[in-house]
Amino acid sequence: MNNKRVKWIRKVVFSRHPKVLEMIEEKYGKEKAEKMTYKQVISTCKKMWKEKTKGVEEWEILKTGEKEI
């Protein structure tokens, strides 16, 4: 995974994109997902990107004030 992609995934996680959180809860369960640290979430997102998990193509960096439709 190249450096630009890693930085992009990190920005997606920090922007708290709702799709990312839903996918993590779906894969690991709500209880485990709530206990995950940012580092674990970023690592999980990288794994999902490499595995080409369904839904990763919908990830985007949300700016302050944007809402998911």
Secondary structure, DSSP 8 states (H G I E B T S, - for coil): --HHHHHHHHHHHHTT-HHHHHHHHHHH-HHHHHH--HHHHHHHHHHHHHHT-TTGGG-----TT----
